[in-house]
Every structure is written in C-alpha cells, then in structure tokens.
Amino acid sequence: MLQHPRTNNCGITHSSIVTCLGYGRSSHLLALREGRSGLSNNHGLDLQFDCYLGKVPDVEGIGFPSRVADFDNRATRLALAALVTDGFEQAVLKIRNRWGADRCGIVLGTSTSGVEMLEKTYKAIPENGAMPEDYSTRHHDNLHAITTFLQEYLGFTGPGYTISTACSSSAKALVDACQLVESGLCDAVLTGGVDSLCMTSLYGFESLELMSKVPCRPCDASRDGLSIGEAAAFMIVERDADGYLKLSGYGESSDGTSMSTPPPDGSGASQAIKAALERANLTPNDIDYVNLHGTATIVNDSTEAKAVETAVYRSVPASSVKGAIGHTLGAAGAAEAVFCQYALEDEVIPGNTGLIDLDPALLPNVSESCRNGQLRHVISNSFGFGGSNCALVLSR
C-alpha cells in the first residue's frame, strides 16, 4: 500500500446514528430538545427480570441485500440501518471513488458483535444435538464479523480491524481512525461502533446487580443502576477536511485495578482527560461541555465526577445521554461522539434525561433539560470494564 505524507488536516466529514430514539440526525436532535427517552419495558424479550431497554425500532423489517445474506443478524442489520440513514452510504461510496478502495479503511468498536445469532442458534439445538453445519462464526459471533460485513458490502480494501475494549471500544476506534489518516496510511476511514441487545450482555449485567428496574437516572441522587441499549453509529474521518468537525485531542489510560470497579478517586479517568486536553493544546477553561460516561451506577457516576473535577473543573456544564438511549456498550463511544457533533453544530447542551434530584456530591452544573449554548470544544468520556479509559476532545 502506498503511504502518503503525514497530515494533521483531517476531519469528521460525515456521520450517522441509529438508536432507540430513531434513525438519523433529525430524530436525535428533536429527542434531545424535548428531553425524551427511548427506553421502554415493552421490549419483547423473554427475560426473567424487570428492566427498561433501549431497543431500536423496526430493525427486523430492513431489507438485507442478498449478496451479503450470510452476514444477516441483528447487529449487521443495525449497521445497515446506519449506513442507509442520512445519506451516509452514498457519501461513503463517493469517498471510496475519490480516494480509491485501497486507501479507505474501517475501524469498528463492538463488545458482542453478532453473538445474538449464536444465542438463537444454540437455543434451537435439540438436546444432545450439534450446532448446524451451516452456522458460521465468521459471519456472526466473531468479533470482527461486522467489520468484515462492512468491508464486503462497501468494497473497502484498506486496513480493517475491530477494537473490543468493553464500553470504550468505539471511542478508541475513532482515535485509531484519526491515527491511520494522520500517519498517511489511509485517506479516509469509516469508524464507529455497533452493539445489539443480546442475552449475554443483559444477564451478565443483571448478575452483577447493575441493572435498574426503572429507566436509568444518571447523576440522580436515587440512581440504582443502568439500562442497556443498542446502537449503530458511524463517522467518516477524512484527510484534507478543512472546515469540518475535528477530533482535536484524545487520551487513553488503563486503571489496572479491577475488572469491574474503577479506583475511587477516578485517577485513571482523569489521566485520560488530561492527556486529551494536552494533545488538543487546550486548557480546562477552553472546554464548554463534558459528555459524561454517566452509566447511572453509584460507583461510576461518583468516580467520574471526581475525575472531571480533577482534570477540568467542577462547574463545567455536563450531562449523560444514557437516560435517553441507555448504555449502548461497545457502540457508546461513537454514538455519544455523534451526539457531541450535533451539540457543537446546533449549539445545544444536551440535557440529562431522567434526572429528578441531582446528587449533591456530583458535578453541580448538570441540567435535566437541553439548553442553548455556544460550544467550541467538548469532551466525551468512555470508560470500560477492566479499566479501559478513553477521552475525546471534539472541536468545531
């Protein structure tokens, strides 16, 4: 592969998102302004416990192309839904034609890939039976399956790989995408995250006693756990992109303290935020808004508040969108980066949906409702199990 000269002139030229709030920019901006949640207990899943989930509507009815039919599962349907929303696929194909297929890469984040199909297949096996001969790990539960689907569907032949670091996966994917462009290895990279609702995740979090029986309430004094959602969110990072949104800084760190619990002082998270500010050549006072990881668990929200207070400042405007879409796991970093893009471009500070009584021990400038605000630089936090932290600085 021909390597072009390094460049710092890359930007986010196109994006798309699909969540329980609907499909695309207009649906999500309207929900933000209305403070509306897409979480519901009418999710149609056979669960043995009560919960609210963020299920994307009408995924089952999407026409799946016959040429990639072997990849058909809920996760790839979410990916396809994001491709065909807001003209994203047409934009991607123009970019492929502009730069050449071998100069276009894909970096995707996911935590479960198409394991939902494996669950269905395994459940249908007769007692003492065997897996069907036509079941394909390559096309479904392999962590790289969605990336492979996108490569074959779009005809991209440049670098393609998948990052799976729990809830920081797709935030890290955006970092890698920018590095591929800045290094000269790619001219454009499709990046983002996809995760679908599946029993593996739902029962896993329930076994950890982290699931709320009501819609999750990040930052609320009475918060008692998270709500799981599903999403597909994509961005195109492209070189020679003056005038577009920039990933101006990023920071990554590893707590290395526990598989599921961050250090109480938020030190690993604050290290990632400080590194992102340093890379962006910004001071804490330059930050106009922080998109909190904000899972609505007691520990996460309190440690993140300490991290933000340490790395930025206590009174920074902040909120979590997980009260609206749930925790979309491996897709969360990308989905929330798209929310931040909308906030920057439309000059709105997202509200903290579900908030009733702000926990006084947390950051004070968290508002339930969306409000207008001129934004130049925002931070988006993503913190995963195993201490995998990533902070993004997005700039207009």
N, C-alpha and C positions, 0 to 999 in steps of 0.2 A: 504493500500500500504506500502510495506517495504521501510523504509527510509535508504539510505546508508550514510556513513560518509560524511561530507562536504569535498569539494575539490576545490582547485584553479587551478587544472590542466585540464582545459577544452579548447578546441579549435574549430575552424570552419573547419570541415573536408571535406565538400562538398558544392557546390553551383550550382545554375542555374539561368539563366535570359532570359526573353523574352521581347523585346521592339520593337518599330518601326524600330530599326536598324537590327532586325532579331532575330535569335534563337541561344543562346549559346555564349560561350567564343570567338571562332574564329571570329564570325561576329562582336562582340562588340570591340574586340581589333583592328581589321582591320579598323573599322569606327573611332576609337579613333586616330589611327596613321594617317589616311587620313584626319582627321578633317571634317568628313562627317556628315551631319544632316539627320535624318529620317523624319523630319517634312514636311508636304505636305498640299496643299489646295485641293488636289484631294481625299478627304476623303470619299466621297459618302454619307454623312449625309445631311439630309434635314434641313439645318439651315437658319435662316433669317438674318444672319450677316456673314461677311467675317472673316475668321481666318485660321490659319495653325494648324494642329493637328498631334500628333504622334500616328498613328494607326498601330497596329501590323498586318502584312500581313498574309493572309491565315488562320485566326482563324476559319472561317466558315467551312473549309474543314477538320478539325480534326475529326477523328473517335471517337465518345463518347461512352464509354462502356455501354452496356445495363443494367448491374447490378446497375449502379448509374444514370440511364437515367433521373430520376426525378429531378436531380440537373442541368440538361443541360441548361446553359445560357452563355452569353459571358464571364462573369467573371470566371466561373468554367472552361471554355474552355481555358482561359489564364493560369489558374492554371495547367490544364492538360498538356498544351504545355510546361510549365516549368518543369513539372515532367518528361516528356519523352525526354528532351533535355540534352545533355552531359552525358548521362547515370545516371542521377540523381535518377530516380525511382529505378533502380537496386541497387544503393548504399544505398538508404533508406531501401529497403527490407532486405538487408544484415545486416544493423544496427538493424532493428527490430528483426531479427533472433538472432543476437549476444546478445542483452540486454534483449529481451523479450518485447512483445507488451505493457505490463502494465508499463514498465519503460521508454517508449518513449512518449513524449508529443508533442503538437502542439500549438504554439502561433503565431497568424497571425495578421497583421495590414491591415485595409481597411477603406475607408471613405464612400463607396457607396455599397459595396457588389454586389448583383445581381439586383440592382434596375432597370437596363436597361430592364430586363424582365418584371418588373411591369409596366414600361412605355409603352412597346409594348402592354401588355395585356389591360391596361387601355384605350389606344388609340383605340383599336379594339372593345370596348364595344359599342353596339348600344345606341343611345340616349335614356335616361331614363331606360337603361338596368342595369344589375347587373354583378358583377365580375363572371367569370366562376367558377362553383363549383369545378373544378379540379385544380384551381390555388392554389399554396402552398407557403405561406410566409416562412415557414420553409426551403424550398429548394431554395428560390431565394432572396428576398429583406431583409430577416432577416440579421442583421449584422454578425451573427455567421454562416451563411449558407455555406460559403466557407470552414471554419474550419471544420464544420460537414461533408462536402463532402470529405475533405482530410482524416478525421478520418475513415469514412466508406470505402473509396477507398483503403487506405493503411493498415487498420486494427490496427491502433494505439489505445490503450485503456488507456493510461496515461492521465495526465492533458491536457485539451484542452480548450482554450479560445481565444477571439478576442479582440484586442485593437483598438479603434476608436477615435483618438485624432487629427483628420484632418491630416495635412501633416507630422506630427511627428509619426504617428501610427506605421509604421513598424520599425522605428528606436527604438521606445520603446519596440516593440515586441522582437527585438534582445536582448535588455537589460534583459527583463523578462526571455527569454530563457536561458541566461547565469546564471541568479539567480536561476532558477529551477535546473540546473545542479550543480552549486556551493553549493546549500543548501542540496543536496543529495536526492531531491525529484524525479529527473529524471536522467537517464544515458545519454540520448540523446533527443534533442528537434529539431523538424523541425520548423523553423521560417522564417518569410519573410513578403511579402505584395503583395496584388493583388488589382488592381482597373482597371475598364474598362471604355471606353468612354461612357458617357450617357448624356442625355439632362439635367438632374438635375444639374450636375456639369457645363456643358457648358453654359447654360442660367443663372445659378447662378453667375458665374464669369463675364459673359457679363453684367449682371445687376449691378454689382459693378464697371463696366467700367475698368476692369483689363485685358481684352483680347486684344492682339495685332492683327492687321490685316496682319502682316508680321511675318515671323519666329522670335521668341523671341531672344533678344540680351542681355543676362546677362552682366552686368558691362559696357555696352556701354554707351557713352555719350548721344546717341539718343534713348535709350531703352524707350519703351512706353507700356509695358505690357507683359503678359505671354502667352505661348502656352501650351495647355493641351495635355498630352499624356496618354497612358495606358501601363501597365506593369504587369508582374508577376516575382517576384524574391524570391528565396528560399536559405536558408543556413541550414546546419545541425550543431548544437552545440553539442559536444560530450565530455564526460569525458575521462581521460587517453589519451590525444591527444597531446603528445609531438611532436614538430617539425612542428605544424600547425599554421596557422594564429590565432592570439589571439584578442579578444576584451579586451584589457588591461585596458581600462578605459571608464567610461561613466558618464555623468552628465545630470540632468534634472532640469528644473525650470519652473515656471509659472509667466508670466508678470503680469497678473491680472489687466491690464489697459484698454483693448479694445477687442471687439470681432474680429476685423479685422486689427488693426494697432498696431505695436509694439511701445514701448517707443522710442523716437527719439535717445536716447543715446545708445540704444542696451544693456541696463543693464541686462535684463533677459537672453538674449542670451549669453552674456559674463559670466554670473554666471554659466550657464550650461557648457560652455567650460572650465572654471577654475576648476569646480568640476570634470570634466572628466580627466583633467591633474593631479589633486591631487590624484584621485583614481588610476591612472596609475603610480603614483610616478615619473612623468616626469616634466621637466621644459619646458617653452616655446621654448627654444633653441633646444630641442630634436625633435621638430615637423618639418618634412621635406615637408609637403604639407597639405593644407586645401581644402577639397571638400566643396565649398560654397553651401548653400541652394539656393542662386542665382536665384531667380524667374524672374528677368528682370523687375520687377516693380520698380518705382522710389524709393519708401519708403523702400522696403525690402533690396535692394542692398546697399543703403546708411547706414541703421542702422546695417546691418550685417558687413559692413566694419569697423564700429566703434567698434562693439563687438569683432571682430578678432584682431583689433589693440590693444584693451584694454587687452584682455586675452592672446594673443600670441605675435605677433609683426607685425609691419606694412609691412615689406618687405618679409613676408613668401610667398613662391610660392602658388598660389591659382587659382582655376577656378571653373566654374559651368558647369555641363554636360547637363543642361536643354536646351541649344541651340541645342543639338543633339537629345534628346529624349522627350523634353517637360517636363512639370511638371506632374508627374505621381501620384500626390496627396498621398493617403494612402500607395501607393507602393514605394514612392520616397526614403524613408529612407533605405529600403532594397536594392532597385535597385542601389542606389549610394554607399552603402556599398560593393556591388559586384564589382562595378567599382573600388573602392578603393582596393579591393583584387587583381584585375587584375593589378592595378598600382604598388602595392607592389611586386607582384610575377614577373612581367615582367620589373620592374624598368623603368616605364614611368610616366611622369607627364601629366595628361590629359590636352588638350587644351580647351580653352573657345570658343566653336564653335559659330559662328555668330558675334563674336567681330570684330568691324571695328575701332572705335576710343574709346580707354579706357577712361572712366570718370576720370579726374584727381583728383577728390575728393575721389575716392575709393582706394583700395589697389593697389600699383604700380606694383607688381610682378605677374600680370595676363597676360598670353600669349594666343594668339589666337590658336596657333598650339601646338600639342603634342610634347614633347621633352623627351629625355632620362634623367634619374636621379636616383641615388641610394637612395631608400626610406627605412626607418626603421620604422618610426612612422608617421601615418597620422590621421588627424581629419576629420570627416564627420559631417556636421551640418544639422539638420532638425528642422524647426520652423513652427508651425501650427497656424491656426486661434484660437483665444481665448487665445493666449499667451502660448501655449504648446511647450516648447523648449526641444530639446534633442541633445546632442553632444556625438559622439562616438570616441574613440581612438582605431584604429586598428594597430597592430604591427606584424612585420614579425620576 
